[in-house]
């Protein structure tokens, strides 16, 4: 109780003290105000407002000073910590602190590549290492560097997934490898499906100045094809009505322009697909008979063997390798020539033809004879594996399934970098296909030249060939051609031609052997089976080189 009374007494005393202090403070304030009023000659209200304003201003200045002092005291330890954290990063990039501060991720490409699996979640594509260029009417071009430790191949392997991140398909993308930096990626993303609008066929001078032989346009409209057909052959596959014949007609036209002088052997399994080139061919056959195919393969294998013999002789004598005239053997509907009727004899014939074909395609590696085969039945057994494996260039147009595409492009094609599935192509766009060469896939569309343009090129080449024959030095072959032309005949019996060329042998067998050796041309037969020589065969031999 006593303690409670003491506390109450203490509170009362405090109140009295604070009241006395307040009265004293007011007295001082009024005194100060009165002094200011007398000094400045102001009224009481003006004096009160002036003093209040001064006090508020002093209070705001004190608050600003206090706030800045607190911020400065708090920033000192934080700045020290940031410097300590930045030191290792600066050391990693070679001490370039400005570069470290510029490492800002590009929002679009970083997110797209991470989600596509091309780079990891803790990696970025730096915004200052990205160049984006819109290509009006085509698409958008992206030029950027992938993070250190990655190369363009990491993006190329996931190109389908990357295309999906842009809302496109693999067919909408084209990727190029940089020649100056393994980390550089040059990626084109098309605005619309490829070849939606056809490109203009190339002019003659464009074909002449192309570095190699063009097959068609790529998705940007640039010419693309083979750097050379030297030591290479081509397999073209695709379902019926996908534009194979149109594509191969364009290829032959480009060969006639770009390759200059070469020998052309044509086997037209469609009977009329390659007819416009008959007059410039060393030999043209419109047939689906395997015997005709085998005979042409035998002819070219003999020619290849002679070339290999000359190569061996040059190496033995330490001479320069001979330069051979290029030879192209183009076969349309090639699968028909490997088919059989299921009998043992038929299977034996097919196996023999397959082995001869394998030998011919493989011999092109050194002998300068290139084989181009087309088939509309790219099934597992259409063209034997031993033959298909020899082709360096593969071109697959639209097919119905991935399995069929493997037959044309190779069993391991879809394990290669950035493959393109031909089953996804638009079958209504004729001549569109996947060109696979040197491990790289390119989407192309073949040229559809006007007939008049192809006829013009063929006539020029034919006139040039005729001039070569006319200007050739005298020979038994040239003499035989002139004899048959003067007589106006297309076929002459061995018994009639031999004496005109100075062969007096009366025995038919020996006479035929001597004439064949003199002309270096194998004889043919007429409709009755009598041996002799066709003018076309003699002219073809005169056109061809060694």
PyMOL commands that set and color helices and strands:
alter all, ss='L'
color gray80, all
select helices_A, chain A and resi 2-40+44-92+97-101+107-116+127-129+152-157+159-165+170-172+204-208+244-258+275-280+290-316+334-338+344-367+385-388+402-409+413-415+422-424+451-471+476-487+494-500+508-519+535-543
alter helices_A, ss='H'
color red, helices_A
select strands_A, chain A and resi 130-135+139-145+173-177+184-190+213-217+223-226+234-237+262-268+283-285+326-332+369-375+393-397+432-437+440-446+491-493+524-525+531-534
alter strands_A, ss='S'
color yellow, strands_A
deselect
rebuild
show_as cartoon
